[in-house]
């Protein structure tokens, strides 16, 4: 397999050492919430499957009781890997070994609006660059989009580089955040960053879900647009037409900056 998407449900990512403790809605609880009458985890894997260049999808979770309860919510045609490894990075690499592919696309559960078109752009860039280990998006100020609250962006990682990071990155902080296991080690990994679309270079968009207010706004957006053919441009248009929502998003982003 060439391109495998891995959806990661892992509370320890949002509770990474040194990160703002802003999440009151952990991924293990978020996964079961209903969106358009389906559990969010089911909705997300179907949404990701719309990316034309993705050849398979796997869900990875820690092998612990609160995650095992989620297995029945995952579509039967989507494999689920429960990993006993210690960190989110190690668990991601563990899933990659279990389901071999040339590269993986990482999508955390807390970014349910992750856009299939932007995933395909990521994969095309990785193919054109050829020699990169990690490809991600970045904002105009240089901040990696994976560390923002916009929540529309995945990350591409060469599987061999993922295995190398799992072996060689010793910082627990980096191993919990995953993306910094590549971004903080230019001597080990070749990185390519793609500018986000101009209309997303702003601080009043928040589509990642870390609290109940995030969730309620996600429900409102899906209610306004429908759940079947969501595109990020449509999502942004809905927010632009709702100044109160935009202001609330900006305020929450400011609180955790």
Backbone bond lengths (Angstrom), bond angles and torsions (degrees), N, CA, C in turn:
res aa  C-N    CA-C-N  psi(-1)  N-CA   C-N-CA  omega(-1)  CA-C   N-CA-C  phi
1 X - - - 1.464 - - 1.530 109.72 -
2 X 1.318 115.41 142.64 1.461 119.17 -178.14 1.527 112.62 -90.75
3 X 1.331 117.47 -54.66 1.471 121.26 -175.30 1.524 110.73 -124.09
4 X 1.321 115.93 113.20 1.458 122.21 179.76 1.522 109.30 -112.16
5 X 1.325 117.50 127.23 1.465 121.08 173.39 1.520 109.05 -87.50
6 X 1.318 116.71 131.99 1.463 121.43 175.56 1.523 108.48 -117.58
7 X 1.324 115.75 115.42 1.457 121.45 174.34 1.525 107.13 -87.07
8 X 1.320 116.37 123.72 1.456 120.92 -174.80 1.529 110.38 -108.27
9 X 1.330 115.77 117.52 1.468 122.10 174.08 1.519 106.87 -106.54
10 X 1.311 116.94 108.38 1.468 119.25 -169.76 1.522 109.09 -157.73
11 X 1.316 116.94 106.57 1.461 121.00 -178.85 1.524 112.12 -59.76
12 X 1.321 117.30 -28.91 1.457 120.02 -174.67 1.531 112.75 -71.02
13 X 1.325 117.84 -16.34 1.466 119.74 176.42 1.526 109.71 -66.97
14 X 1.329 117.14 -47.49 1.465 119.52 -178.55 1.522 111.92 -78.43
15 X 1.325 117.09 -12.83 1.464 120.95 176.95 1.526 110.90 -106.10
16 X 1.334 116.73 25.10 1.459 121.53 -177.37 1.530 111.43 -55.88
17 X 1.338 118.10 139.91 1.463 120.32 177.27 1.525 111.39 -55.12
18 X 1.319 116.48 131.34 1.465 121.10 177.62 1.512 114.60 86.79
19 X 1.332 118.99 -4.81 1.466 120.68 -179.79 1.524 109.62 -94.22
20 X 1.342 117.70 157.12 1.467 119.94 177.57 1.526 110.43 -61.14
21 X 1.308 117.44 132.13 1.463 120.79 -179.39 1.533 108.83 -87.54
22 X 1.338 115.14 69.47 1.461 120.41 -173.14 1.521 112.71 -98.47
23 X 1.311 118.38 -3.80 1.460 119.94 -172.69 1.516 111.19 -92.63
24 X 1.322 116.16 117.17 1.455 121.27 172.97 1.523 110.68 -103.62
25 X 1.340 116.73 -0.48 1.460 122.50 -179.86 1.524 107.60 -129.28
26 X 1.323 116.41 92.76 1.453 120.97 -174.19 1.525 111.28 -73.18
27 X 1.346 117.71 150.74 1.465 120.79 -178.67 1.524 114.13 -54.03
28 X 1.329 117.88 -36.71 1.468 119.71 -178.82 1.528 111.66 -64.12
29 X 1.330 117.80 -25.26 1.460 122.03 175.49 1.531 111.27 -90.48
30 X 1.320 116.11 -36.07 1.460 121.61 -178.65 1.523 112.23 -63.76
31 X 1.325 117.00 -35.93 1.469 121.80 -172.67 1.521 113.24 -56.93
32 X 1.339 117.00 -31.83 1.459 120.60 -175.56 1.526 113.43 -89.40
33 X 1.320 117.54 -9.15 1.466 118.99 -179.03 1.525 111.04 -66.00
34 X 1.311 116.23 144.88 1.462 120.76 -173.18 1.527 111.59 -88.03
35 X 1.332 114.65 129.67 1.459 122.51 174.32 1.519 106.98 -125.76
36 X 1.332 116.31 118.07 1.463 120.28 -176.82 1.533 110.93 54.40
37 X 1.332 115.63 43.39 1.473 124.16 176.13 1.523 114.33 71.44
38 X 1.332 118.16 7.67 1.467 121.26 178.21 1.527 109.49 -124.08
39 X 1.333 118.44 148.93 1.463 119.42 173.90 1.529 109.90 -57.54
40 X 1.319 116.71 144.81 1.462 120.48 -177.28 1.523 111.91 -55.77
41 X 1.333 118.42 -38.41 1.461 119.58 -178.79 1.527 110.91 -62.76
42 X 1.332 117.30 -38.52 1.466 119.64 176.86 1.522 110.76 -66.13
43 X 1.329 116.33 -44.60 1.467 120.60 -179.96 1.524 110.88 -60.46
44 X 1.344 116.64 -41.48 1.466 120.02 -176.62 1.519 112.07 -67.15
45 X 1.326 118.27 -44.55 1.466 118.39 -178.07 1.524 110.59 -66.62
46 X 1.324 117.63 -33.54 1.466 119.11 176.50 1.523 110.61 -68.85
47 X 1.315 116.65 -37.24 1.466 121.67 178.26 1.536 110.26 -63.54
48 X 1.322 117.37 -45.18 1.465 121.61 179.84 1.526 111.09 -64.13
49 X 1.310 116.50 -34.04 1.471 120.26 -177.92 1.524 112.23 -63.77
50 X 1.337 117.81 -13.22 1.458 121.05 177.42 1.533 112.08 -74.32
51 X 1.334 118.00 -14.01 1.471 120.49 175.30 1.525 108.46 -67.49
52 X 1.320 117.45 126.30 1.458 121.40 -172.13 1.525 112.75 -68.31
53 X 1.323 117.84 -29.01 1.468 120.53 -173.36 1.524 113.73 -96.29
54 X 1.323 117.48 -0.32 1.460 121.10 175.51 1.529 108.85 -81.81
55 X 1.338 116.24 129.21 1.462 120.50 -175.87 1.521 113.19 -103.84
56 X 1.309 117.16 -10.68 1.458 120.56 179.21 1.516 110.01 -170.27
57 X 1.332 116.66 161.06 1.462 122.32 -179.74 1.523 108.77 -135.06
58 X 1.322 115.57 137.26 1.461 122.59 176.24 1.523 107.20 -131.22
59 X 1.318 117.02 144.97 1.464 122.42 172.50 1.522 107.99 -105.26
60 X 1.336 117.54 130.04 1.468 121.17 177.25 1.523 109.26 -117.88
61 X 1.338 115.56 136.41 1.460 122.29 179.45 1.529 108.75 -143.75
62 X 1.332 117.65 157.51 1.463 119.54 171.26 1.535 110.12 -64.08
63 X 1.318 115.89 150.47 1.457 120.69 178.93 1.522 109.42 -85.35
64 X 1.338 115.06 76.32 1.458 122.16 -178.82 1.528 108.88 -137.93
65 X 1.346 117.01 157.99 1.474 120.24 -171.18 1.520 115.12 -54.78
66 X 1.354 118.40 -43.42 1.470 119.17 -175.02 1.525 112.04 -66.53
67 X 1.339 116.92 -21.43 1.461 120.54 178.22 1.527 110.90 -88.25
68 X 1.322 116.90 -36.26 1.465 119.44 179.18 1.523 111.20 -58.48
69 X 1.321 116.29 -31.78 1.464 120.49 178.79 1.526 112.55 -64.26
70 X 1.332 116.98 -18.11 1.464 120.67 -177.12 1.521 113.03 -86.97
71 X 1.326 117.03 -14.21 1.468 120.02 -172.94 1.522 111.72 -56.34
72 X 1.319 117.49 -39.37 1.467 120.63 -177.18 1.519 112.72 -68.49
73 X 1.339 117.28 -13.79 1.465 121.05 -179.58 1.529 112.44 -88.47
74 X 1.317 116.60 -12.80 1.464 121.56 -176.69 1.527 108.64 -87.24
75 X 1.332 118.55 132.52 1.477 120.30 -179.88 1.522 111.73 -51.44
76 X 1.330 116.43 143.35 1.459 121.38 -174.60 1.525 112.95 -62.67
77 X 1.329 117.55 -24.84 1.462 119.69 -179.41 1.528 112.79 -86.67
78 X 1.343 117.68 3.91 1.466 121.90 179.05 1.525 108.71 -110.70
79 X 1.335 118.51 114.99 1.469 120.05 179.30 1.524 111.44 -64.07
80 X 1.326 115.14 149.04 1.461 121.64 177.79 1.526 108.39 -126.04
81 X 1.323 116.26 129.65 1.465 120.86 -179.27 1.518 109.54 -115.65
82 X 1.318 116.26 117.57 1.457 122.28 174.32 1.524 108.12 -94.15
83 X 1.321 115.95 117.34 1.466 120.35 -173.55 1.520 111.51 -106.64
84 X 1.318 115.77 138.14 1.459 121.79 177.40 1.534 111.77 -92.67
85 X 1.316 117.92 3.26 1.463 120.56 -178.35 1.528 111.07 -67.39
86 X 1.337 115.91 163.11 1.460 120.93 -166.62 1.519 114.53 -81.46
87 X 1.333 119.30 -33.76 1.464 121.85 -173.15 1.529 110.89 -123.92
88 X 1.348 117.64 161.82 1.466 119.54 175.58 1.523 113.15 -56.15
89 X 1.344 118.05 -38.98 1.465 120.77 178.48 1.523 110.30 -62.17
90 X 1.329 116.56 -47.37 1.466 120.37 -179.15 1.520 111.11 -64.68
91 X 1.328 117.37 -36.16 1.466 119.84 179.30 1.526 111.14 -69.29
92 X 1.335 116.66 -37.07 1.464 120.31 176.66 1.529 110.19 -63.64
93 X 1.332 116.76 -45.16 1.469 121.12 178.57 1.523 111.20 -64.37
94 X 1.318 116.28 -35.76 1.461 121.56 178.43 1.527 110.44 -62.09
95 X 1.328 116.50 -44.98 1.471 120.38 178.06 1.521 111.04 -64.56
96 X 1.339 116.56 -37.44 1.460 120.70 179.50 1.532 111.42 -65.17
97 X 1.328 117.03 -35.43 1.469 120.17 176.23 1.528 110.90 -69.93
98 X 1.314 116.29 -38.82 1.463 120.54 -178.42 1.529 111.40 -67.71
99 X 1.327 116.50 -35.02 1.460 122.31 -178.88 1.529 108.32 -123.70
100 X 1.339 117.27 82.52 1.474 121.42 -170.56 1.526 113.09 -62.69
101 X 1.321 114.30 140.28 1.464 122.17 174.64 1.518 107.35 -157.59
102 X 1.323 116.26 163.84 1.467 120.13 178.15 1.524 111.29 -68.88
103 X 1.334 116.39 -33.91 1.459 120.28 -178.16 1.517 108.89 -150.74
104 X 1.340 114.38 161.46 1.459 118.96 176.15 1.531 109.19 -126.56
105 X 1.307 114.69 152.97 1.462 122.06 171.95 1.522 106.47 -114.14
106 X 1.316 116.66 117.56 1.464 120.38 -176.84 1.523 110.79 -92.14
107 X 1.335 116.07 128.55 1.456 122.31 177.29 1.529 108.18 -129.75
108 X 1.330 119.32 107.93 1.464 119.98 174.81 1.526 110.75 -70.25
109 X 1.309 117.17 145.84 1.461 121.27 -178.88 1.522 112.13 -57.62
110 X 1.343 117.26 -33.60 1.463 120.22 -174.89 1.524 112.95 -73.71
111 X 1.347 117.92 4.57 1.474 121.43 173.25 1.527 109.34 -117.99
112 X 1.343 118.37 65.50 1.463 120.80 -172.17 1.521 115.06 -67.90
113 X 1.335 118.16 -18.46 1.460 120.34 178.11 1.530 112.80 -88.32
114 X 1.325 117.02 10.48 1.466 120.75 178.97 1.529 109.53 -47.67
115 X 1.331 116.45 124.11 1.463 120.68 -164.48 1.533 112.44 -90.98
116 X 1.351 118.85 127.02 1.465 121.46 -179.54 1.527 113.50 -59.90
117 X 1.328 117.46 -36.77 1.472 120.24 179.70 1.532 110.35 -66.02
118 X 1.322 116.45 -40.82 1.462 119.91 177.64 1.524 111.51 -69.48
119 X 1.338 117.70 -29.03 1.469 120.90 173.02 1.525 109.63 -64.40
120 X 1.326 117.22 -46.50 1.468 120.16 179.44 1.523 111.21 -61.80
121 X 1.322 117.49 -38.97 1.469 120.22 177.47 1.526 110.79 -62.46
122 X 1.315 116.26 -38.48 1.458 121.98 176.99 1.531 110.58 -60.73
123 X 1.315 115.91 -46.02 1.462 121.04 -177.82 1.525 111.98 -68.52
124 X 1.327 116.95 -37.64 1.467 120.42 177.47 1.519 109.93 -65.31
125 X 1.323 117.35 -42.24 1.469 120.95 178.10 1.521 110.64 -61.91
126 X 1.325 116.98 -43.80 1.467 120.66 178.96 1.526 110.61 -60.95
127 X 1.327 116.58 -39.43 1.459 120.59 179.59 1.529 111.17 -67.60
128 X 1.323 117.07 -40.63 1.465 120.75 -179.06 1.522 111.71 -69.78
129 X 1.345 116.10 -36.62 1.466 119.62 -179.16 1.528 111.59 -72.60
130 X 1.311 115.85 -39.36 1.461 120.21 172.43 1.514 116.52 78.32
131 X 1.341 117.28 -47.66 1.462 120.01 -171.66 1.525 113.14 -106.05
132 X 1.312 118.68 13.63 1.466 121.08 -176.51 1.534 111.29 -89.60
133 X 1.326 113.87 151.88 1.463 121.09 176.96 1.527 112.13 -98.61
134 X 1.328 115.36 -27.25 1.465 121.13 -175.28 1.516 107.88 -145.23
135 X 1.327 116.39 132.17 1.459 121.31 175.17 1.526 107.75 -129.61
136 X 1.322 116.00 127.79 1.456 121.05 178.62 1.515 110.73 -142.29
137 X 1.307 116.45 -178.64 1.458 122.73 177.44 1.527 109.14 -102.97
138 X 1.339 115.89 153.31 1.459 119.62 175.57 1.530 110.21 -138.16
139 X 1.316 115.23 152.81 1.457 121.94 177.24 1.519 110.26 -83.13
140 X 1.321 115.51 170.87 1.462 121.20 -177.03 1.519 112.41 -60.16
141 X 1.331 117.25 -31.78 1.462 120.74 -179.51 1.523 112.77 -83.09
142 X 1.337 117.14 3.99 1.458 121.65 178.23 1.518 114.07 93.67
143 X 1.322 117.38 -8.55 1.461 120.36 179.95 1.532 109.94 -67.63
144 X 1.338 118.05 130.47 1.467 119.26 175.43 1.531 109.99 -60.92
145 X 1.319 116.25 132.96 1.472 119.63 -178.70 1.521 111.34 -62.82
146 X 1.335 117.21 -25.80 1.464 120.24 178.13 1.522 111.92 -66.40
147 X 1.340 117.25 -17.36 1.462 121.29 178.89 1.529 111.98 -102.60
148 X 1.317 116.15 6.51 1.461 120.93 175.61 1.523 109.00 -97.18
149 X 1.324 115.89 174.90 1.462 120.41 178.35 1.524 112.28 -99.26
150 X 1.331 117.49 9.72 1.465 119.81 -179.01 1.525 110.44 -61.62
151 X 1.338 116.32 -43.89 1.459 119.60 170.31 1.507 116.31 76.73
152 X 1.327 118.70 18.65 1.465 121.09 -179.57 1.526 112.94 -104.32
153 X 1.340 117.52 -2.78 1.457 120.55 -164.58 1.527 113.44 -117.23
154 X 1.325 115.47 137.85 1.457 122.42 172.65 1.530 108.91 -98.70
155 X 1.330 116.09 -179.46 1.466 122.27 175.16 1.521 108.24 -130.47
156 X 1.326 116.35 140.34 1.460 121.51 175.00 1.522 109.01 -102.30
157 X 1.333 116.27 133.79 1.471 120.86 -179.64 1.527 108.75 -136.05
158 X 1.334 116.17 129.66 1.463 119.57 173.64 1.537 108.48 -66.24
159 X 1.308 117.12 134.14 1.461 120.21 -174.12 1.525 112.09 -61.21
160 X 1.329 116.59 -37.55 1.470 119.28 178.22 1.524 110.85 -64.84
161 X 1.332 116.63 -35.99 1.469 120.38 177.68 1.522 111.07 -69.90
162 X 1.323 117.18 -35.40 1.464 120.95 177.13 1.529 110.48 -63.12
163 X 1.329 116.51 -43.90 1.468 120.26 177.56 1.531 110.64 -63.27
164 X 1.329 116.39 -39.85 1.472 120.86 178.47 1.524 110.93 -64.15
165 X 1.319 117.23 -44.24 1.462 120.64 179.29 1.519 110.88 -61.43
166 X 1.331 116.29 -41.29 1.458 120.13 179.86 1.526 111.52 -62.38
167 X 1.343 116.55 -32.57 1.473 120.83 178.73 1.522 112.87 -79.27
168 X 1.340 116.26 -40.35 1.462 119.68 -163.94 1.520 115.28 -106.44
169 X 1.318 119.30 -21.73 1.468 120.23 -179.87 1.530 108.66 -80.56
170 X 1.315 115.85 113.07 1.467 121.20 -173.62 1.532 112.58 -96.65
171 X 1.332 117.75 -15.78 1.455 120.84 -178.91 1.529 110.04 -70.31
172 X 1.327 116.31 120.19 1.463 119.73 179.17 1.525 110.89 -63.87
173 X 1.337 116.33 -36.91 1.463 120.39 179.41 1.521 110.77 -59.82
174 X 1.333 117.45 -45.30 1.461 120.70 179.37 1.529 111.40 -67.48
175 X 1.322 116.86 -39.94 1.463 120.76 -178.47 1.522 112.01 -66.37
176 X 1.325 117.27 -23.97 1.461 120.29 176.67 1.522 111.32 -82.14
177 X 1.305 118.07 -29.99 1.464 120.56 -177.36 1.521 112.67 -90.00
178 X 1.304 118.51 -17.16 1.465 126.99 177.75 1.514 112.57 68.54
179 X 1.344 119.86 -62.98 1.471 119.69 -175.47 1.520 111.90 -61.07
180 X 1.338 118.10 -37.17 1.466 119.67 -179.09 1.517 112.42 -70.77
181 X 1.344 117.37 -13.53 1.462 120.24 173.72 1.525 111.23 -65.29
182 X 1.316 117.23 -18.73 1.460 122.29 176.42 1.525 110.95 -108.41
183 X 1.324 117.08 -44.12 1.465 120.88 -174.89 1.520 112.52 -67.10
184 X 1.327 118.15 -28.58 1.462 121.51 -177.62 1.522 113.66 -90.96
185 X 1.348 117.82 4.19 1.462 120.14 -175.31 1.532 111.01 -132.13
186 X 1.346 117.01 65.66 1.467 119.41 -179.00 1.530 113.23 -63.71
187 X 1.330 115.89 -20.57 1.472 118.74 178.53 1.532 111.16 -75.30
188 X 1.325 117.21 -16.40 1.465 121.17 -178.95 1.522 113.40 -105.86
189 X 1.349 116.21 -30.94 1.462 119.18 -170.58 1.530 111.70 -133.28
190 X 1.333 115.03 138.94 1.461 121.51 175.03 1.527 108.59 -87.83
191 X 1.328 115.70 120.89 1.461 121.92 -172.32 1.524 110.54 -116.05
192 X 1.311 116.52 140.14 1.471 123.11 173.93 1.524 108.15 -125.35
193 X 1.332 116.53 129.14 1.462 120.50 179.16 1.526 109.64 -115.43
194 X 1.323 116.78 131.50 1.457 123.81 -179.49 1.523 108.83 -100.82
195 X 1.334 118.74 130.72 1.484 118.71 175.36 1.521 111.01 -62.89
196 X 1.320 117.01 138.14 1.459 120.12 176.21 1.533 108.32 -69.91
197 X 1.318 118.09 156.45 1.475 119.68 175.13 1.530 110.50 -53.67
198 X 1.333 115.91 143.99 1.474 121.16 -174.94 1.524 112.72 -52.68
199 X 1.319 117.14 -39.08 1.463 119.95 -175.57 1.529 112.91 -70.63
200 X 1.344 117.24 -6.07 1.465 120.59 178.10 1.528 111.95 -104.49
201 X 1.324 117.60 -0.02 1.460 121.31 177.96 1.526 109.72 -83.61
202 X 1.308 116.60 76.84 1.454 121.33 -175.25 1.531 109.34 -158.32
203 X 1.326 116.38 162.98 1.460 120.15 -175.93 1.521 113.27 -107.18
204 X 1.342 117.15 11.83 1.460 119.31 -179.43 1.530 111.97 -115.25
205 X 1.332 116.29 28.70 1.457 121.79 173.66 1.520 108.39 -120.97
206 X 1.305 116.43 134.14 1.463 121.19 179.88 1.525 108.18 -149.85
207 X 1.335 116.13 102.08 1.453 121.03 -179.58 1.523 112.38 -113.43
208 X 1.324 117.85 -3.66 1.458 119.77 170.52 1.526 108.09 -74.17
209 X 1.325 116.02 156.35 1.464 120.37 -174.15 1.523 109.69 -120.26
210 X 1.333 115.51 112.55 1.461 120.86 179.96 1.524 112.64 -127.82
211 X 1.336 117.31 -5.80 1.456 119.96 -177.15 1.528 108.49 -154.32
212 X 1.322 115.54 172.01 1.463 119.74 -177.66 1.522 112.82 -64.47
213 X 1.327 117.72 -32.14 1.470 119.22 178.43 1.527 110.68 -66.66
214 X 1.333 116.51 -40.98 1.467 119.77 173.99 1.521 110.34 -57.00
215 X 1.319 116.06 -45.37 1.461 121.11 -177.29 1.525 111.75 -63.27
216 X 1.319 117.46 -44.12 1.464 120.44 -179.07 1.522 110.70 -63.13
217 X 1.320 117.49 -36.74 1.461 119.68 178.66 1.518 111.39 -71.62
218 X 1.327 117.05 -35.56 1.461 120.10 174.63 1.533 109.98 -60.41
219 X 1.328 116.99 -44.67 1.456 120.37 178.42 1.533 111.32 -60.38
220 X 1.327 116.37 -40.02 1.466 120.31 179.98 1.525 111.29 -64.67
221 X 1.325 116.37 -39.43 1.469 120.19 179.58 1.527 110.51 -66.16
222 X 1.327 116.45 -45.43 1.460 119.89 179.76 1.527 110.31 -64.31
223 X 1.318 116.58 -37.18 1.460 120.48 178.10 1.527 111.09 -63.90
224 X 1.332 116.24 -36.98 1.463 120.53 -178.93 1.527 112.29 -74.11
225 X 1.336 117.01 -34.90 1.460 121.02 -172.71 1.524 113.69 -103.45
226 X 1.325 117.16 -21.64 1.458 120.01 -168.06 1.519 109.09 86.65
227 X 1.301 116.93 156.67 1.471 120.67 -172.12 1.519 113.44 -97.68
228 X 1.319 118.77 -5.81 1.457 119.71 -169.48 1.529 114.17 -84.73
229 X 1.312 117.78 -39.67 1.468 119.80 -172.38 1.524 110.97 -129.06
230 X 1.305 116.77 50.41 1.460 120.22 -179.98 1.526 111.14 -69.13
231 X 1.322 116.38 131.07 1.456 122.35 171.62 1.522 108.10 -126.06
232 X 1.343 116.29 147.24 1.459 118.19 -172.76 1.523 112.08 -61.81
233 X 1.345 116.95 -32.70 1.471 119.02 179.14 1.536 111.10 -61.81
234 X 1.339 115.97 -39.20 1.461 119.78 178.41 1.524 111.25 -67.94
235 X 1.332 115.61 -39.50 1.465 120.52 179.13 1.525 110.21 -61.92
236 X 1.335 116.63 -44.17 1.463 120.46 179.80 1.523 110.62 -65.06
237 X 1.340 117.34 -37.96 1.470 119.74 178.67 1.528 111.11 -62.93
238 X 1.329 116.68 -38.63 1.466 119.72 177.33 1.521 109.96 -61.69
239 X 1.319 117.39 -44.47 1.477 121.08 -179.40 1.523 110.36 -65.90
240 X 1.320 117.16 -41.57 1.467 119.80 -179.50 1.525 111.58 -62.74
241 X 1.316 116.61 -26.93 1.467 120.35 -179.87 1.530 112.22 -86.60
242 X 1.337 115.94 -0.88 1.468 120.71 -177.92 1.534 109.98 -127.08
243 X 1.353 118.13 77.36 1.472 120.49 -178.60 1.531 114.57 -51.97
244 X 1.347 120.22 -38.36 1.474 118.21 179.13 1.531 112.79 -62.10
245 X 1.343 117.16 -39.65 1.464 120.11 178.10 1.525 109.48 -66.02
246 X 1.345 115.74 -43.30 1.464 120.20 179.60 1.532 110.78 -58.61
247 X 1.319 116.00 -42.25 1.459 120.25 -179.52 1.533 110.88 -65.93
248 X 1.326 116.78 -41.69 1.461 119.70 179.01 1.526 110.98 -64.42
249 X 1.328 116.54 -39.76 1.463 119.92 178.13 1.529 110.68 -62.77
250 X 1.339 115.88 -44.65 1.464 120.29 179.32 1.526 111.00 -61.22
251 X 1.323 116.45 -40.71 1.470 120.04 -179.21 1.519 111.59 -65.81
252 X 1.329 117.05 -40.61 1.477 119.92 179.29 1.516 110.28 -68.95
253 X 1.325 116.87 -38.31 1.468 119.35 177.24 1.518 110.77 -62.46
254 X 1.332 116.78 -39.79 1.470 121.71 -179.41 1.526 110.92 -65.83
255 X 1.316 116.20 -36.29 1.475 120.46 -177.33 1.519 111.84 -66.28
256 X 1.335 117.69 -29.77 1.471 119.18 -176.91 1.514 112.19 -106.48
257 X 1.339 118.18 5.09 1.472 120.01 -178.69 1.516 110.74 -67.00
